[in-house]
C-alpha cells in the first residue's frame, strides 16, 4: 500500500472542550485523505465534552471515543489513545486546533518523497480574538541538536511513522510532554523533515498550561537533565538558547491589536 493510502491514527485529548471540539473535528472530517481514525480521549471533562464526542462518533464510524475515569493530563490521554491506535502513522490534534483540508494528504506525500520517519509543517498561532500572533515556519531538515535549542515542531503538525519508530508514548510531564517526545523520536530518526506549508492553526488560550512561561522553563530544564540525560554544562548551553528564543518571541511578536485576523476556513491565510 502506498504511503498516501496508509491509515493515520489521530490522537485528540479532550478536557472541557465542548465549545471548540466540533470545529476541530470538522477539520478532520474535511480531510481529502480519508483513511484515518480519530481517537478522542475525554480526560474526565466537566462540561459535557463526552456527550459532544459521542454525538460526533455516532455520525462517523472513524471516530472512536474513550473516557478516562479521572483527570490524568494530556500526556496520559494521548497515550491512552495511542494504545488503541491501529494506523501506521500517528498524528496529533487538540480539541481547539484546526487542520487545513489537505493537511494529511500533502504531508503524507511529502513524507513519501523524503522517506521521512517523522515530519512537521508550518502553522499559525492564533489569539482568542482571532488575531495571528506568530507564523511558525518549518525548516526543511531539523536535526536533534537544533531541536534542543528550540521547539518549532507544533504538536498539531507532527506525524510519525509507527512502523519505523514504534508506538512511542509521551513522557508523563505536566507541560512540554510533546517536546520531550519529539526529542526522542527525532534522535531515533536522525532528524525530522519540515514541510513549509501552513497546514494548521493553533489557538492560544489564556491561563492554559502552555501559556505558563515559568513552569514551561522548569520543564524544559527537567527534560534536558532527566529525559535526555544531559550534563549540567550541556543543559545550560541549550537552555540559554531556549531562553533567548523565548525572549525574542515575546519582544517581537506582532501585537494582537495590529495582527491579521486568521481565516479559520483556510482561505488566503491558510494556504
SEDOKOL-698483 format. One line per field, with one value per residue: x, y, z of N, C-alpha, C in turn; residue in three letters. Coordinates in pm, 1 decimal. Example, Ala and Ser with C-alpha at 12.3 -4.5 7.8 and 13.67 -1.06 7.14 Angstrom:
# SEDOKOL-698483
nX: (1319.0 1285.0)
nY: (-569.0 -225.0)
nZ: (780.0 708.0)
caX: (1230.0 1367.0)
caY: (-450.0 -106.0)
caZ: (780.0 714.0)
cX: (1320.0 1290.0)
cY: (-330.0 3.0)
cZ: (780.0 787.0)
residu: (ALA SER)
***
This chain:
# SEDOKOL-698483
nX: (84.5 59.3 221.6 57.4 -190.6 -207.2 -324.9 -403.3 -370.4 -526.6 -467.8 -660.0 -674.2 -910.7 -1035.2 -1276.8 -1375.0 -1604.7 -1707.6 -1537.3 -1461.5 -1617.9 -1561.2 -1291.2 -1296.9 -1447.1 -1257.6 -1103.8 -1282.7 -1306.2 -1082.1 -895.3 -762.6 -887.0 -845.9 -838.3 -842.7 -1000.6 -913.2 -1065.9 -1006.8 -1154.4 -1071.5 -1194.0 -1381.8 -1584.1 -1782.2 -1962.9 -1831.2 -1789.2 -2039.4 -2072.0 -1862.2 -1944.0 -2172.1 -2059.7 -1915.4 -2118.6 -2203.4 -1999.0 -1814.9 -1541.5 -1458.4 -1368.3 -1443.6 -1305.3 -1316.8 -1161.9 -1147.3 -1081.5 -931.0 -625.8 -438.9 -286.8 -81.7 -122.1 -378.5 -333.9 -159.1 -325.5 -497.7 -308.6 -243.8 -464.9 -448.9 -452.7 -338.6 -73.0 55.7 97.0 -74.6 -146.5 -393.3 -529.4 -830.6 -909.9 -781.4 -701.5 -704.7 -582.1 -771.4 -621.4 -418.3 -333.9 -306.7 -117.1 101.6 158.5 228.9 456.8 617.7 651.8 800.2 1032.9 1108.7 1064.0 1068.4 957.1 773.7 690.4 494.7 458.2 280.2 11.7 -15.5 -282.0 -457.3 -712.1 -890.8 -887.9 -673.6 -363.4 -70.9 175.4 367.7 474.4 739.3 856.0 1152.2 1346.1 1501.6 1546.9 1771.4 1854.1 2021.1 1961.5 1691.7 1703.5 1758.4 1532.9 1186.2 1026.2 840.3 521.0 271.1 27.3 98.9 267.6 353.5 428.3 593.7 486.9 555.1 821.6 934.8 807.2 529.4 540.9 508.7 415.3 626.0 535.1 471.1 372.5 374.9 507.3 528.8 501.5 724.5 928.4 877.2 919.7 1196.0 1296.6 1200.9 1304.9 1576.2 1603.2 1528.3 1718.2 1677.8 1424.7 1183.5 1075.4 782.6 723.7 460.8 161.2 -43.1 -201.1 -373.3 -306.7 -465.6 -434.5 -494.4 -596.7 -434.9 -377.2 -194.3 17.5 67.6 196.2 479.9 696.0 663.8 690.6 957.0 1086.7 1018.1 1144.6 1411.5 1409.3 1357.2 1594.2 1780.0 1673.4 1505.7 1656.7 1903.7 2125.9 2434.5 2527.5 2655.2 2603.3 2325.2 2282.0 2383.6 2207.9 1970.6 2009.9 1984.8 1715.5 1595.7 1672.7 1536.1 1277.4 1253.9 1300.7 1076.6 868.6 931.5 918.5 695.6 397.8 181.6 -140.5 -344.6 -271.4 -256.0 -306.9 -624.3 -689.5 -787.6 -994.6 -1119.3 -938.7 -873.3 -714.3 -526.3 -455.5 -315.9)
nY: (-120.4 217.7 501.5 727.7 616.0 498.6 425.1 672.5 739.9 955.4 1141.4 1280.8 1451.6 1546.5 1796.8 1958.7 2086.6 2142.6 2355.6 2401.3 2166.7 2054.1 2210.2 2155.5 1878.4 1885.4 1983.3 1761.5 1581.2 1704.2 1634.7 1556.9 1322.0 1021.4 790.2 743.7 734.5 877.9 922.2 1008.7 1110.7 1153.3 1336.4 1313.0 1531.9 1814.7 1953.8 1853.5 1757.8 1490.0 1400.1 1551.1 1446.3 1178.0 1211.4 1302.2 1075.7 895.7 983.6 927.3 648.3 635.2 779.6 739.0 709.4 744.6 732.0 859.4 761.4 948.6 1275.0 1292.7 1425.7 1567.0 1413.3 1150.2 1106.8 1119.4 902.9 694.2 691.5 632.3 368.8 238.6 282.6 199.6 266.3 311.5 552.9 815.4 1091.7 1420.9 1619.3 1874.1 1955.6 2212.5 2311.3 2347.9 2195.7 2225.9 2132.5 1967.6 1873.6 1613.2 1466.7 1615.0 1613.1 1340.5 1268.8 1424.7 1303.1 1057.0 1122.6 1222.6 1004.1 1000.8 949.7 1097.4 1399.2 1751.3 2056.0 2394.0 2640.2 2846.3 3060.0 3154.9 3408.1 3441.8 3630.1 3589.6 3693.6 3675.4 3568.3 3460.8 3326.4 3023.9 2890.8 2605.7 2437.7 2286.5 2060.9 1925.3 1873.3 1678.3 1819.8 2085.5 2096.8 2076.6 2335.3 2486.8 2440.1 2394.8 2239.8 2214.0 2057.0 1990.3 1960.8 1748.2 1430.4 1090.8 787.2 495.4 242.5 251.2 385.6 288.3 267.1 521.3 635.8 950.1 1118.8 1136.3 1421.5 1737.6 1968.4 2044.0 1785.3 1698.3 1807.9 1666.2 1413.4 1457.2 1502.5 1248.4 1093.8 1228.5 1207.5 929.6 896.2 1032.8 1292.8 1535.8 1602.1 1897.9 2045.9 2329.4 2454.7 2616.9 2444.4 2417.6 2551.7 2688.4 2748.7 2988.6 2983.4 3173.0 3148.7 2881.1 2570.1 2567.1 2835.1 2918.0 3051.3 3040.5 2789.2 2632.2 2678.4 2555.2 2293.2 2249.7 2253.1 2027.2 1830.9 1835.9 1752.9 1518.5 1362.3 1358.4 1310.4 1483.1 1653.5 1906.7 2133.8 2111.1 2116.8 2374.9 2523.9 2467.3 2547.6 2818.9 2896.6 2828.0 3013.0 3254.4 3247.6 3243.4 3493.4 3663.5 3607.4 3707.7 3977.2 4058.4 3954.9 3996.5 4256.2 4193.8 4374.6 4481.2 4269.3 4041.4 3910.4 3572.8 3354.3 3113.1 2933.7 2857.8 3018.0 3262.1 3303.8 3056.3 2910.0)
nZ: (0.0 -90.9 58.9 69.5 91.0 333.9 668.1 909.7 1247.3 1459.9 1743.2 1992.7 2275.3 2523.6 2729.3 2889.0 2648.8 2507.1 2362.3 2149.6 2027.0 1816.8 1588.3 1556.5 1508.2 1276.0 1098.6 1066.6 953.0 709.6 569.0 277.8 252.6 330.0 482.8 788.1 1149.1 1424.9 1746.5 2017.3 2338.0 2630.9 2903.5 3165.5 3154.7 3258.9 3137.8 2956.4 2736.3 2670.3 2586.2 2354.4 2203.2 2179.9 2024.5 1786.0 1716.9 1663.5 1421.2 1243.6 1176.5 1188.7 1398.9 1730.0 2070.2 2390.0 2742.0 3025.8 3370.5 3566.0 3586.4 3418.3 3270.8 2969.1 2848.2 2944.1 2842.3 2563.3 2541.7 2613.5 2395.8 2200.4 2261.6 2163.5 1896.0 1550.0 1313.0 1069.8 1073.0 1310.3 1430.8 1564.5 1721.5 1901.7 2086.5 2025.2 1813.0 1455.7 1129.3 793.2 505.1 332.8 483.2 580.1 337.1 188.4 362.0 398.1 137.1 113.3 310.0 192.6 -35.2 84.2 228.6 500.8 853.1 1051.7 1052.4 1021.3 997.8 872.6 1066.3 1200.0 1482.5 1683.5 1853.7 2113.6 2020.1 1753.5 1618.2 1444.8 1601.1 1555.6 1290.2 1238.3 1093.3 902.0 912.5 655.0 714.9 1026.4 1263.3 1557.4 1741.8 1680.9 1741.7 2016.3 2090.6 2042.2 2033.8 1747.3 1642.6 1609.4 1797.5 1677.8 1415.9 1373.8 1235.7 1271.2 1170.7 1282.6 1216.8 1160.2 1382.6 1601.6 1834.9 2025.3 2350.2 2508.4 2741.6 3085.9 3166.8 3309.3 3152.0 2825.2 2730.4 2470.5 2338.8 2470.5 2367.8 2091.7 2088.4 2154.5 1937.7 1711.9 1759.3 1737.8 1472.5 1334.0 1264.0 1171.0 913.0 757.3 632.5 467.0 455.7 535.8 726.8 947.7 1237.4 1545.6 1846.0 2095.3 2433.3 2716.4 3033.1 3010.5 3046.5 2867.9 2837.2 3063.3 3136.2 3322.5 3441.1 3214.2 3149.4 3364.8 3311.9 3067.6 3145.0 3310.4 3118.3 2964.5 3160.8 3288.3 3110.7 2872.1 2975.8 2994.1 3071.0 3316.6 3202.8 2925.3 2935.7 3036.0 2823.5 2607.2 2727.1 2747.0 2480.9 2443.6 2621.7 2500.0 2250.1 2347.8 2477.8 2261.3 2105.9 2269.7 2271.7 2006.9 1880.6 1686.0 1789.9 1929.0 1864.9 1622.7 1459.1 1184.9 1117.7 1152.3 895.6 957.3 797.5 622.5 394.8 210.3 411.8 496.2 313.0)
caX: (0.0 135.7 218.3 -56.9 -313.5 -195.6 -414.7 -347.8 -439.7 -519.7 -490.0 -720.5 -711.2 -1017.0 -1072.0 -1364.5 -1361.9 -1734.2 -1737.4 -1443.4 -1431.8 -1686.6 -1489.3 -1167.3 -1332.2 -1489.0 -1137.3 -1060.6 -1381.2 -1286.8 -956.8 -903.0 -716.1 -997.4 -812.9 -794.3 -927.4 -984.4 -926.1 -1095.1 -994.7 -1208.1 -994.7 -1285.8 -1435.2 -1699.3 -1866.3 -2041.8 -1747.5 -1807.4 -2164.2 -2043.9 -1777.7 -2025.3 -2258.7 -1975.9 -1880.3 -2237.1 -2219.6 -1889.7 -1756.7 -1396.5 -1436.1 -1381.5 -1437.6 -1265.0 -1331.1 -1081.3 -1229.5 -1047.3 -840.7 -488.0 -349.7 -282.4 9.1 -190.0 -489.8 -278.3 -103.1 -439.4 -538.4 -201.6 -254.5 -575.7 -427.2 -429.8 -279.5 73.7 101.3 38.5 -86.2 -195.5 -475.6 -604.4 -972.7 -939.3 -698.3 -762.5 -622.2 -614.8 -832.7 -524.1 -305.6 -285.6 -266.0 7.2 211.2 193.6 300.7 587.9 693.5 685.8 908.5 1153.8 1131.5 1076.1 1007.6 881.1 766.9 609.0 464.8 438.6 147.4 -16.2 -63.1 -394.0 -508.0 -854.9 -968.9 -873.9 -557.9 -242.6 38.8 303.1 370.4 586.3 786.2 913.5 1281.0 1344.6 1560.2 1567.7 1849.3 1831.5 2091.6 1889.2 1565.9 1734.5 1764.4 1400.4 1083.9 949.1 750.3 389.8 213.6 -80.6 152.7 358.3 313.9 542.1 570.9 498.4 616.8 965.7 978.4 732.6 428.1 617.5 425.3 469.8 664.3 425.8 503.9 259.3 390.4 618.2 540.9 518.6 864.2 1007.7 858.5 986.7 1339.8 1323.2 1174.1 1398.1 1706.5 1597.9 1512.9 1831.1 1632.4 1285.9 1166.8 974.9 708.5 698.2 328.2 74.1 -146.1 -270.5 -388.8 -301.0 -533.2 -374.2 -593.6 -543.8 -430.9 -354.2 -64.1 120.2 95.6 268.4 618.6 788.5 650.6 746.2 1102.7 1129.3 1002.8 1249.9 1532.7 1389.8 1370.3 1736.5 1854.8 1619.2 1459.7 1766.8 2024.2 2237.0 2511.2 2493.4 2704.9 2526.1 2189.1 2285.6 2407.2 2084.2 1868.4 2035.8 1921.7 1570.6 1557.9 1692.0 1425.7 1155.3 1255.0 1286.8 937.1 784.5 962.2 896.9 573.3 306.8 78.5 -271.6 -428.1 -229.3 -237.1 -402.2 -719.3 -668.1 -900.7 -1001.8 -1170.5 -822.0 -874.5 -581.9 -432.5 -419.3 -254.2)
caY: (0.0 341.9 582.6 818.6 541.6 437.1 473.7 765.5 745.4 1092.2 1142.6 1406.0 1458.4 1644.5 1834.2 2076.6 2148.1 2126.5 2469.1 2408.5 2035.0 2026.8 2274.1 2080.7 1751.0 1918.4 1997.5 1624.4 1527.4 1769.1 1591.8 1490.5 1185.4 967.5 671.0 785.2 712.9 984.6 866.3 1114.7 1061.6 1252.6 1330.7 1344.4 1667.4 1850.5 2048.5 1788.3 1723.5 1349.5 1388.7 1605.9 1349.0 1061.1 1250.5 1305.7 937.5 831.8 1030.9 878.4 531.4 651.2 849.8 649.0 787.6 675.7 821.6 825.5 770.7 1071.4 1360.0 1243.9 1512.3 1548.2 1304.7 1022.9 1094.0 1084.5 768.4 601.0 682.5 565.2 224.5 186.3 321.3 89.3 319.6 313.1 687.7 876.6 1236.7 1483.5 1739.5 1905.1 1980.2 2352.5 2348.6 2323.9 2149.0 2252.5 2011.8 1881.6 1853.5 1475.6 1423.2 1681.9 1573.5 1201.7 1269.8 1481.4 1201.3 953.8 1176.7 1236.7 880.2 1054.3 876.4 1196.0 1527.2 1857.3 2157.6 2532.7 2663.0 2977.7 3069.6 3248.7 3450.1 3417.9 3724.4 3554.2 3759.8 3595.2 3614.2 3411.6 3234.8 2936.1 2826.4 2472.9 2417.1 2169.9 1949.1 1965.0 1773.4 1670.1 1927.2 2210.3 2087.6 2101.1 2479.0 2548.0 2351.0 2455.8 2135.2 2225.1 1924.4 1969.3 1942.1 1633.2 1294.1 999.4 653.2 399.4 121.3 272.4 436.8 226.5 349.8 575.5 721.4 1076.2 1118.9 1184.4 1553.4 1828.4 2055.0 2013.6 1641.9 1677.8 1837.5 1552.9 1304.5 1490.5 1481.8 1104.2 1044.6 1290.2 1145.3 794.2 903.3 1103.4 1424.7 1547.4 1674.9 2002.6 2090.3 2470.7 2495.8 2641.5 2341.7 2405.5 2671.1 2662.6 2854.5 3016.5 3016.1 3239.1 3070.4 2740.0 2523.5 2604.5 2978.0 2940.5 3056.4 2996.1 2644.3 2572.7 2684.5 2449.9 2163.4 2238.4 2214.6 1888.8 1746.2 1825.2 1681.4 1388.0 1284.5 1342.6 1269.1 1571.7 1709.2 2041.8 2233.9 2099.1 2162.1 2521.0 2575.6 2460.4 2627.4 2959.2 2915.3 2825.7 3140.8 3359.7 3243.4 3279.9 3638.1 3727.7 3594.1 3797.9 4115.8 4093.3 3901.5 4101.2 4288.6 4142.8 4481.0 4508.5 4143.0 3999.3 3811.7 3446.3 3294.9 2976.6 2847.7 2835.0 3090.2 3311.8 3295.7 2920.0 2838.8)
caZ: (0.0 -98.3 180.8 64.5 119.9 466.0 772.8 1007.5 1376.3 1511.4 1887.5 2037.5 2416.5 2543.8 2865.9 2889.2 2516.3 2440.3 2273.3 2037.1 1971.2 1691.1 1479.4 1537.3 1444.3 1139.3 1015.9 1037.1 858.9 579.8 508.5 147.7 280.4 408.8 561.0 921.0 1265.9 1524.0 1880.6 2113.4 2475.6 2723.8 3027.5 3276.2 3138.9 3341.9 3063.9 2853.1 2620.9 2634.2 2510.7 2222.1 2134.8 2147.0 1914.2 1667.1 1683.1 1606.1 1283.6 1158.9 1242.8 1203.0 1525.8 1843.9 2194.2 2512.0 2856.9 3142.6 3491.4 3638.8 3510.2 3425.8 3195.8 2823.8 2810.1 2971.3 2747.8 2433.2 2549.5 2612.6 2256.8 2126.7 2286.6 2082.2 1756.5 1455.7 1190.8 1056.7 1105.0 1429.7 1420.4 1686.7 1707.8 2023.3 2061.6 1994.1 1699.2 1324.6 1018.5 653.6 447.8 266.0 574.4 579.2 203.6 150.0 449.5 368.4 10.1 146.3 381.2 95.2 -117.9 165.8 304.0 636.4 963.6 1129.9 982.5 1080.3 897.6 913.6 1122.1 1256.5 1620.7 1681.2 1983.9 2134.0 1939.3 1613.1 1559.0 1429.8 1685.5 1503.2 1176.9 1272.7 971.2 917.5 847.9 568.1 787.1 1165.1 1338.1 1701.8 1812.3 1659.1 1815.7 2156.8 2114.5 2035.1 1978.8 1638.8 1593.7 1670.7 1819.5 1582.2 1281.4 1366.6 1200.6 1267.8 1117.8 1392.7 1163.7 1167.8 1512.7 1710.2 1901.3 2137.1 2435.5 2557.7 2883.2 3171.6 3220.2 3313.1 3036.0 2734.0 2704.4 2326.5 2309.2 2518.6 2272.1 1965.6 2105.1 2147.1 1803.0 1618.3 1785.0 1681.8 1326.7 1273.7 1220.3 1125.9 788.0 769.5 514.5 493.8 410.0 650.5 721.1 1076.0 1321.3 1690.2 1921.6 2225.3 2535.9 2836.0 3154.9 2985.1 3091.8 2771.3 2846.2 3187.4 3090.2 3426.9 3452.5 3092.6 3160.0 3457.8 3246.5 2967.0 3218.6 3353.4 3000.7 2934.5 3264.7 3323.8 2995.5 2777.0 3047.7 2959.7 3180.8 3359.8 3108.6 2801.3 2964.3 3046.5 2688.4 2529.7 2795.0 2710.8 2350.6 2466.6 2682.6 2400.1 2154.8 2419.1 2499.1 2130.7 2064.4 2348.8 2237.3 1866.7 1821.3 1640.2 1889.1 1889.4 1809.9 1486.5 1388.1 1083.1 1168.2 1083.5 825.2 1006.2 692.1 538.7 268.1 173.3 522.8 528.5 200.9)
cX: (87.3 120.1 93.9 -188.7 -315.1 -290.6 -339.6 -434.1 -417.6 -556.7 -541.2 -757.6 -813.6 -1035.5 -1148.7 -1351.8 -1491.6 -1761.2 -1647.8 -1425.5 -1494.8 -1613.3 -1358.1 -1193.8 -1376.6 -1368.8 -1075.2 -1153.9 -1362.4 -1160.4 -978.2 -845.9 -817.4 -966.2 -751.9 -890.3 -897.3 -1014.9 -941.4 -1090.0 -1039.2 -1142.6 -1079.3 -1334.0 -1558.8 -1800.9 -1950.5 -1963.6 -1771.6 -1933.4 -2146.3 -1963.1 -1858.5 -2117.6 -2182.1 -1940.5 -1997.8 -2255.6 -2110.9 -1816.4 -1605.4 -1360.0 -1464.6 -1358.2 -1400.1 -1273.6 -1245.1 -1164.3 -1202.9 -942.0 -695.3 -388.8 -338.6 -194.7 -59.0 -304.8 -439.3 -224.6 -212.3 -488.2 -436.5 -210.2 -363.3 -552.4 -394.6 -365.0 -128.5 129.2 25.5 42.0 -154.6 -279.3 -551.7 -743.6 -1009.6 -856.7 -760.7 -659.5 -673.0 -673.6 -733.6 -402.8 -250.0 -234.1 -133.3 124.6 253.7 270.5 443.0 675.2 736.4 803.5 1040.6 1194.8 1150.1 1005.4 922.8 886.2 678.5 586.6 465.0 297.7 135.1 -57.7 -166.7 -441.9 -658.6 -942.2 -955.8 -754.5 -438.0 -132.1 174.5 278.5 494.1 627.0 849.5 1044.0 1277.4 1397.3 1595.3 1642.9 1820.4 1895.8 2021.3 1757.6 1587.4 1732.2 1627.5 1302.1 1002.2 849.1 616.8 324.7 107.7 -31.6 229.3 287.0 439.6 498.9 594.7 560.8 768.5 1013.0 908.7 627.8 488.6 531.2 495.1 513.1 555.5 467.2 379.9 257.2 504.4 635.4 558.0 663.8 954.7 996.4 930.2 1137.2 1376.2 1308.6 1274.1 1538.6 1711.5 1595.1 1632.0 1794.5 1487.5 1281.7 1051.6 914.3 664.9 571.4 239.1 -46.2 -222.1 -276.3 -394.5 -365.8 -471.8 -483.9 -528.2 -545.4 -409.6 -216.2 45.4 155.5 170.2 418.6 716.4 784.1 709.4 898.3 1155.2 1122.4 1106.0 1379.8 1523.7 1406.1 1516.9 1807.5 1806.6 1579.5 1573.8 1898.4 2146.4 2306.2 2475.0 2535.3 2625.7 2383.4 2182.8 2302.7 2276.9 1972.0 1886.0 1974.4 1769.5 1523.6 1568.8 1574.5 1293.7 1144.1 1234.7 1142.3 848.1 808.8 914.1 774.1 479.0 201.6 -59.0 -356.6 -396.1 -225.3 -344.9 -496.2 -706.5 -797.6 -907.3 -1067.0 -1059.2 -843.1 -733.1 -480.6 -385.0 -353.2 -110.0)
cY: (124.4 422.2 670.0 749.5 481.9 502.2 561.9 761.6 883.0 1091.8 1279.5 1396.3 1569.5 1670.1 1965.5 2155.7 2140.2 2236.9 2474.0 2275.9 2011.1 2088.4 2201.1 1948.8 1774.7 1931.9 1861.5 1562.4 1583.9 1724.0 1521.8 1349.0 1122.9 847.4 711.7 734.3 823.9 926.4 981.1 1055.0 1172.1 1234.4 1379.5 1489.1 1687.9 1936.3 1984.1 1751.0 1580.3 1329.4 1441.6 1505.2 1226.3 1090.2 1252.8 1164.7 863.8 868.3 979.7 767.2 540.6 722.8 754.1 729.0 697.8 776.1 771.2 847.2 894.7 1146.6 1318.1 1329.9 1472.6 1432.2 1169.4 1000.6 1054.8 941.0 662.0 582.7 607.0 414.2 160.2 206.0 200.6 136.1 309.5 447.0 743.6 1028.7 1290.7 1607.5 1760.7 1954.0 2125.8 2401.5 2302.7 2277.9 2202.0 2124.1 1916.2 1851.5 1712.1 1434.5 1486.1 1631.7 1428.9 1192.3 1321.7 1376.8 1089.4 998.8 1180.5 1104.9 913.6 966.0 968.8 1329.8 1624.5 1962.9 2297.7 2547.5 2804.6 2963.8 3181.7 3279.1 3426.4 3510.4 3698.5 3616.2 3666.0 3652.8 3567.1 3317.5 3148.0 2856.3 2690.7 2463.3 2287.4 2045.6 1995.5 1854.9 1782.5 1787.2 2061.1 2211.5 2112.4 2250.2 2544.6 2448.8 2425.4 2355.6 2144.7 2088.5 1891.5 1946.3 1811.3 1505.0 1207.4 860.2 551.7 268.4 130.2 307.5 370.7 320.7 399.6 668.1 850.2 1059.9 1185.6 1312.9 1641.6 1919.5 2001.5 1864.7 1612.2 1702.6 1722.3 1434.4 1333.7 1464.9 1333.6 1052.8 1099.3 1232.4 1006.4 795.8 968.0 1240.5 1420.0 1629.0 1774.2 2041.5 2234.2 2519.7 2510.0 2548.0 2325.3 2539.9 2628.9 2778.7 2867.4 3055.6 3079.8 3143.0 2922.4 2701.6 2569.3 2752.6 3014.4 2934.7 3005.3 2844.3 2573.2 2571.0 2576.4 2313.1 2143.0 2192.4 2068.5 1792.1 1727.2 1731.4 1537.6 1304.1 1256.3 1305.2 1354.0 1624.2 1854.1 2146.9 2229.8 2149.6 2314.3 2585.2 2577.7 2540.6 2775.8 2989.8 2919.1 2960.4 3255.2 3363.0 3283.3 3430.3 3711.1 3720.9 3693.7 3943.9 4154.4 4029.9 4016.1 4130.2 4247.3 4249.3 4508.6 4383.5 4119.8 3896.0 3685.4 3397.0 3148.2 2881.2 2812.1 2888.4 3133.2 3293.4 3154.7 2843.1 2881.9)
cZ: (0.0 30.0 185.2 97.5 260.1 567.2 872.0 1133.9 1437.2 1659.2 1931.0 2185.9 2436.2 2693.0 2860.0 2759.0 2437.1 2338.5 2149.4 1963.3 1834.6 1572.4 1450.8 1465.2 1299.7 1046.7 983.9 933.6 718.4 508.2 374.9 155.3 376.1 495.5 694.7 1027.9 1364.5 1660.9 1979.6 2253.0 2570.0 2860.2 3145.5 3270.4 3224.9 3267.9 2953.8 2729.3 2575.0 2550.9 2368.7 2141.3 2091.9 2029.1 1782.2 1621.0 1620.2 1458.8 1189.5 1233.3 1258.2 1333.0 1640.2 1971.7 2311.2 2626.4 2972.7 3269.2 3576.3 3559.1 3530.7 3348.2 3050.5 2781.3 2828.5 2873.9 2609.6 2433.7 2552.3 2469.3 2173.5 2142.0 2201.0 1932.9 1668.8 1326.1 1189.1 1101.0 1224.5 1412.3 1544.6 1654.1 1836.8 1987.4 2045.3 1875.6 1567.8 1222.9 885.3 594.7 381.7 353.7 565.1 441.5 162.5 233.6 424.5 237.0 30.0 215.6 286.6 9.5 -41.3 233.5 452.5 739.0 1050.7 1056.1 1058.6 973.4 959.3 971.5 1176.8 1401.9 1624.9 1822.4 1992.8 2050.3 1789.0 1544.4 1553.5 1516.9 1634.3 1386.3 1196.9 1149.4 1002.3 841.4 768.2 637.5 926.5 1239.2 1488.1 1776.0 1796.4 1735.8 1964.5 2190.2 2118.2 1974.9 1874.4 1580.0 1668.0 1680.7 1714.6 1440.6 1264.7 1322.1 1207.4 1226.4 1229.1 1346.3 1173.4 1308.6 1631.4 1766.5 2032.2 2222.8 2474.8 2702.8 2966.6 3243.0 3217.7 3191.4 2950.0 2705.3 2555.8 2285.7 2352.0 2422.9 2141.6 1975.9 2093.4 2004.5 1701.8 1636.5 1722.4 1529.9 1257.5 1221.4 1177.5 997.6 799.9 635.9 540.2 423.1 532.8 643.6 852.2 1147.2 1467.5 1763.9 2060.4 2323.7 2656.2 2954.2 3132.5 3035.0 2998.6 2778.3 2974.7 3158.5 3195.0 3441.7 3332.7 3098.7 3253.6 3391.6 3136.4 3032.8 3262.3 3235.2 2965.1 3032.6 3285.6 3202.5 2897.2 2842.9 3018.5 3084.5 3208.1 3256.8 2978.6 2821.0 2970.0 2908.9 2608.4 2594.9 2763.2 2574.4 2364.1 2521.6 2582.2 2302.7 2221.5 2439.7 2366.2 2082.3 2138.7 2313.6 2098.0 1803.2 1787.6 1747.8 1838.1 1821.3 1663.3 1398.7 1284.0 1144.7 1084.7 1020.0 863.1 906.3 594.0 398.0 240.2 284.2 547.5 417.9 181.4)
residu: (UNK UNK UNK UNK UNK UNK UNK UNK UNK UNK UNK UNK UNK UNK UNK UNK UNK UNK UNK UNK UNK UNK UNK UNK UNK UNK UNK UNK UNK UNK UNK UNK UNK UNK UNK UNK UNK UNK UNK UNK UNK UNK UNK UNK UNK UNK UNK UNK UNK UNK UNK UNK UNK UNK UNK UNK UNK UNK UNK UNK UNK UNK UNK UNK UNK UNK UNK UNK UNK UNK UNK UNK UNK UNK UNK UNK UNK UNK UNK UNK UNK UNK UNK UNK UNK UNK UNK UNK UNK UNK UNK UNK UNK UNK UNK UNK UNK UNK UNK UNK UNK UNK UNK UNK UNK UNK UNK UNK UNK UNK UNK UNK UNK UNK UNK UNK UNK UNK UNK UNK UNK UNK UNK UNK UNK UNK UNK UNK UNK UNK UNK UNK UNK UNK UNK UNK UNK UNK UNK UNK UNK UNK UNK UNK UNK UNK UNK UNK UNK UNK UNK UNK UNK UNK UNK UNK UNK UNK UNK UNK UNK UNK UNK UNK UNK UNK UNK UNK UNK UNK UNK UNK UNK UNK UNK UNK UNK UNK UNK UNK UNK UNK UNK UNK UNK UNK UNK UNK UNK UNK UNK UNK UNK UNK UNK UNK UNK UNK UNK UNK UNK UNK UNK UNK UNK UNK UNK UNK UNK UNK UNK UNK UNK UNK UNK UNK UNK UNK UNK UNK UNK UNK UNK UNK UNK UNK UNK UNK UNK UNK UNK UNK UNK UNK UNK UNK UNK UNK UNK UNK UNK UNK UNK UNK UNK UNK UNK UNK UNK UNK UNK UNK UNK UNK UNK UNK UNK UNK UNK UNK UNK UNK UNK UNK UNK UNK UNK UNK UNK UNK UNK)
***
